[in-house]
């Protein structure tokens, strides 16, 4: 197993841009992405989450890193249309217009199809796929009249690849991929770009709680580097897609994976 590389410092990729990120509290890809946005020079950032305490802690940490640049937090459950509208409206007001939306909210879990209830299936679909749709719909209504903007969605390699006990999550992430491609064509007419990242496995506290140690070892063993990704390695690719360096890319799903072909 190779050790993770050294942390990559910011290079000003988002200088002058404002960013909104869903599900950005805690220690997962969302918070790491928010941290990267600050390190890449965003002029202002708003993070949302469902958990008040974790959201407050995330805003405080980001505020310490931001050096006086505005950092805002807003509670939001992406399964609730009224909360999505409030989040978008608040971001538009406080950020002075949102340049980048990062749809990170999602829910996983492990369950055999024959044991899965409708509620378990619907909850994963509603948060992961429908939530991304609701956020995209609301954000496009603000971005398209301005003729610019970027949306980056968080998908998964399970949108392409099969794994036992992951039918609900895989179906949701495959839906996110299709949504990314179709919405990108519509948004391109208005100068807005939409892409997605597709991670294989990135270890963080929530994943460790929701998946067994044996399963995590099994998945990690398939990786070419013999290790899971660091969450900031996923965030780095999100930064590229959010930045002007990817100006000719839209409707693309970028696999952030070291798995063997």
Secondary structure by P-SEA (a helix, b strand, c coil): ccccccccccccccccbbbbbcccccccaaaaaaaaaaaaccccbbbbcccaaaaaaaaaaaaaaacccbbbbbbbccccaaaaaaaaaaaaaaaccccbbbcccbbbbbbccccccaaaaaaaaaacaaaaaaaaaaaaaaaaaaccbbbbbbbcccccccccccaaaaaaaaaaaaaaaaaaaaaccccbbbbbbbbcccccaaaaaaccaaaaaaaaaaccccccccaaaaaaaaaaaacccccccccbbbbcccccc
